Amino acid sequence: MKGSMLGNGVVGILAETSNKWERRAPLTPSHCARLLNRCCRDNTGVTRIIVQPSTKRIYHDKLYKDVGCEISDDLSECGLILGIKKPRLEMILPDRAYAFFSHNHKAQKENMPLLDKILAERVTLFDYELVDGDNGKRLIAFGKFAGRVALIDLLRGLGQRYLNLGYSTPFLSLGASYMYPSLAAAKAAVIYVGEEIAKHGLPSGICPLVFVFTGSGKGSLGAQEIFKLLPHTFVDPSKLPRLFEKAKDRTQPGQASDRVFEVYGCVVNCQDMVEHKDSPKVFDKADYYAHPECYKPVFHERIAPYVSVLDMMPIPIHTTMTWRKMA
């Protein structure tokens, strides 16, 4: 059977099993309809699509069946099998092509059994994380939705964290991102939290509340989009010490305020995280990427002591971090 299944025109869609939260699908019903209709017109390409049944997938099985897909646990007739996250080892069939996020090209220890299985079964793997264009830039990466989801979940966790430390905050009213039926509904919930902060303030004991965003990619911009729904002020990384000095001044006798009515944002990039060992006043991003060993970390000294919340989108940094206690 070796090689006989590859390119046979039958595509399979895996039921996601990596964790209980994963509801995404590699192909939507409308994608499947387009692929199958094209085959009917041209008599080429995808002839059949077999979808493993799932009761938690965002698109329920009937939507796939309505556009001509087959619903079956058995994907043995598929030459190409698509998923989002890594499947269970027993779901890897020999001599097929698979596409999913494998998370093993950096030799992540927990995913080595999956790689061993792929090699043993002579599987062709298309790893989304390694799909790039002519210029070598990744074509499939974190987008704005990843950043939006990250910050919503972060705000929810922040409310729980502060409650454990003895502080009640408006963040406690937020649900996790998966609990909202749409982005608009999630944003409305964050806007309500912002209105509560503007009206009633935050306890001074946890302020200034500083959100630090790394980089300016789509993920970071998505997180900032949600952050901006709160009453906020952005500050330059160099101004963080002064922000805390002002907060300390407000706690002096006669100047005290027990509530703070906004949060603070700060966007940091590579030059805020490292500096050249020999020429600290000059930062060259290209040189840093090419020779990271010539640079030393400064994030833990200049930024981390002032961070309440760190929203870290992927960014190449060579640094160690210390944390300001949230109390």
Secondary structure, 3 states (H helix, E strand, C coil): CCCCCCCCCEEEECCCCCCCCCCCCCCCHHHHHHHHHHHHHHCCCCCEEEECCCCCCCCCHHHHHHCCCEECCCCCCCCEEECCCCCCHHHCCCCCEEEECCCCCCCCHHHHHHHHHHHHCCCEEEEHHHCECCCCCECCCCCHHHHHHHHHHHHHHHHHHHHHCCCCCHHHHCCCHHHCCCHHHHHHHHHHHHHHHHHHCEEHHHCCCEEEEECCCHHHHHHHHHHCCCCEEECCHHHHHHHHHHHHHHCCCCCCCCEECCEEEEEECHHHHEEECCCCCCCCHHHHHHCHHHEEECHHHHCHHHCCEEECCCCCCCCCCCCCCCC
